[in-house]
Amino acid sequence: MKNIHIVCKRSNEDAVSIAKTIIDSFGHKCDIFVDDVTAKAMHYEKTFELEHVGDDTDLIVVLGGDGTMLSASRHLKGKEVPILGVNLGGLGFLTETSVEELPLTLEKVIKGDFGVSRRIMLLVTVKRGDEQVFEFSILNDAVITKDALARIIDIETFINEEYLTTYKGDGLIFSTPTGSTGYSLAAGGPLIYPSLTNIIVTPICPHMLTNRPIILPEGVTAKAVLASREEKVLLTIDGQIGFPLEYGDEVVVRKSPYTASLIKSSSKGYFEILRTKLKWGER
């Protein structure tokens, strides 16, 4: 690998320090570029804008948490570049590599000694009448939620244009297997092995207790239509970008043509990570 992009969690001093260490340790082997905000903070000249992450590069190193990873993967827009996620705190389901593991892991990755977990993404589109007003490919989830002071909202839901039900509650989550450990899990959704290609539909605090999460195959198109007129409702993708919905808006969710290639931890398997992060077996 000759070219590396480093994406750091914004305003994180540890991330800046680790980026400097990577440059000092591997700068003689590779051409290393740092995202523009971090590069400015560390007075480093080789830089790129986040919108161009992955352009003409062989590896992306993400220093931060899952939020930083989600942002980087979303900006890749289909570029097949492996991502090495380094966890700087928090749960870190996506950023599997620890700071202590980083030097040895990065040495192996540069030599081509690594495995990749390929993750599906979802293409989320909002249609307002005949116009498409919003579209993103996401790695984690798309969430339709009511305003804090709003009453129960109605969401008419269709799968491949076949009517499923009208969810009445606080909202609805469309999740990838990667996102199954996030908001969907907190709302009672299932854990899905991350390399699978299903779409998970999870209601949030449904009025009908018989409403339960549904696991869909990858080839379907799910559509949620906002059927509440007077409530304030927001579509949030990956917990980072919000878009206000209006009565009659259609949120269409299908498998994206893009994927994310996450470098696997060399020392921990998925189930160990799951067991550790969720503290299974602890009293």
N, C-alpha and C positions, 0 to 999 in steps of 0.2 A: 504494500500500500504506500502510495507516494503523497497523497493529499488528504488532510484531515480537517474537518470542520468541528469546532468546539462551541456548543451552545450552553450557556450558563444561566442558572436561576438569577433573575434580576435582583440587584442590590444584595447579593449574598457574598460576603467577604470570603467565606470558605471556598466557594466556587471560583472566585478570582485567584485565590492562592493556589488551588489545585491546577487551574489552567496554566499558571506560570510554571508550576512544577513539571507539567506535561511538556511544555515548550522547552524547558531546560533539559529534560531527560531524552526527549525524542525529536527535538527540532533539527538535529543533525542527520536524522534518518528520513524525515518526512517534511513536507511543506505544510505548516500548521496555520490555520486561519481561525479567528475568534469572532463571535457575533459582535456587531458594531457597538452595542451599548457597553459590553464588557471590555472590549478592546480599548474604548475611550477611557474607561476607568483605570486600566492598567498601562495606558500609553503604549499600546502595541499597534504596529502599522498594518499587519496583515489581517484584514477584516472582511466581513461580508454582512449584508442585511439579512435578517431572518427570513424574509420572503424568498431569498435565493439560497437557502440552506440546501445542501446536497448538490448544487451545481458544480460539475467538473470535479467531484471529489470521490474518494473511495471509502470513507468512513466518517460517521458522525458520532462524536462523543457528547453525551448530555450529562451535565453536572447539575444536579438539583433533585427534584422529586418527580412524582408521576405527572404533575401539572406541566412541568417543563418538557417532559417527554411527549405529552399529548400535543402541546403547541408545536414542537418540532415536527412530529409526524404529520400534523395537519398541513404544515407549510411545505412538506416534501412534494405533495401533489403528484404522486405516482412514481417519483424517481426511486429506482431500486437500489438504495444505498443502505447498508447495514448500520444499525444504531446500537451503540454501547451505552447503556444507561448506568450512571453511577449515583447511588443513593446518598444524599447528604442529610437524611433525617426523615422522620415520618414513616408511613407504612411502606411505601416503595415496592408495590407489586410489579411495576414495569421497570423501575430502575433496580435491577437485581444485584449488580456488582457493588460491593462495599468499597469504601475509600482504601482500606487496607489491602484489598485484593487488586486494586487498580493497576499498579506498576507491572505485576506479573501478567495479569490478564491482557493489558494493552500490548505488552511485548509479544504475547502469543498471537493476538489479533493481527498485529502488523505483519507477522510472518504467515498469516493465513490459517492459523490453527484455532478455529472457532466453529461453533454450531449456531444455527439461526432458527428462531421460531417465527414463522410467517403468520401474521395476524390479519384477519379480514377487517375492512373498514366499511362504514355505512355511508351511502349517499343520501343526504337529507335535503329535501327541496320543499319550499313553501310556494303554493299556488294561490293567488288572489284573483278570483275570476279567471280570465284567460291569460293572466300575466304571471310569469315566474318572478318572484320578488326576493328569493333567498335560496342559496345552495352552498353546501359544504360537504366534504368527505371527512368523516370523523372516526376516531379509533375507539372511543369509549361509549358514549351514550348521547341520545337526544331526549330532552325532558320537557314535557308540556306541564306547566304548573300555574296555579292561580296566584293572584296577588295575596299578600299576607292578610288583607282585610276582606277578600272576596269570599262569596259563598261557594257552595259546591258547584263545580263546572260539569258540563255535559260534553263528552267527546265521542262522536259517532266513528266507529272503527270498522275498516274493511280490509280483507285479505284477498288479494287478486280480484278486487271489485266485488267480492262476496261479503255481504254484511255479516260482521261478527257480533257486535253488541254496541250499545251506547254506555260507555263508562261514566258513572256519576261518582265524583270524588274530588280529591285534591289535584289529580293529574295523572299522567301516563308517561312511562319510561320505555324507550326503545334502546336496547343495549346489544353490543357485541359480546362474544364470549370473554374478550379482554376486559370489557366493562362490567362483567358479571360480579366482580368483587367490589364494585363501587356502590352507587346510589341504589341500583337494582337490588343488591343484596340487603341493604338496609331497609328496603321496602318489602322484603319477603321473597325476593326472586331467587332462583337457583344458581348454584355455582356451575359453570360450564368450562370444560377443559379448553384452554386458550387457543389451541390450534384448530378447533372445530369451526364450522362456518355457519352456525345458526344465528337467528335473530331472536332476542328475548323481548317479550312485551309484558311489562309489569305495571299494574295499576297502583297508584299511590293513595292510601287510605280510602279504598272504595266504599261507597255507601252500602252496596250489596256485598255481604261477607262471602258469598259464593263466587265472586269475581276473583280469579286466581291467575298468576303468571302463565304465559303460554310460550312454548319454545317452537319457533317456526323454522322450516328448511330454508336454505340460502337463496333459492330461486324465486321466492315470493316477493310481491310488492305490498307493503302495508300502507294504509292511508288513514289518517286521523283528521276528522273534520270538526272544527270548533263550533258547537251548537249552542253556546251561551252568548247572549247578546250584550249583556250589561256588565259582565265581569272583566277585570283586567287579567290577561293571561299572557304568559311569556314562554317562548321556546328557548331553551338553553342547550348549547352543544358543548360537550366535554367539560361542562362546568365553567366555561371561560367566555363564551360569546352568547349574548342574549339578543332575542329578536321579538318585539311585541306582536302578538297575534290579534286578528280581528275576527268578528263573527263571520263564519263561512269559509275562513282560510283552510286550505288543505295541506297538511303536513304529510309528505310522501317519503317513505323510507324503503330503501332497497339496498342490496349489496353493492358496494362501490367497486369500480374496476381497479381501484388502488388498493395496495396492501402495505403493511409495515413489516420490515424485517428486523426483529429485535435479537441481538446477540445474547445467547443463553449464558447464564452463570456457569463458570467452569467448575465450581465447587458445590453448588446446591441444585437439586432437582426441583421441579414445580411443586411437588407435594410437600417437600421440606419447607419451601418458601411459604406455601399456603398454611401449613401447620404452625410455623413460627409467627407469621404476621397476624393470624387469627387467634393465636394463643390456645390452640386446641390441646387438650390434655392437661392444662394447668388448672390449679384449684385457687 
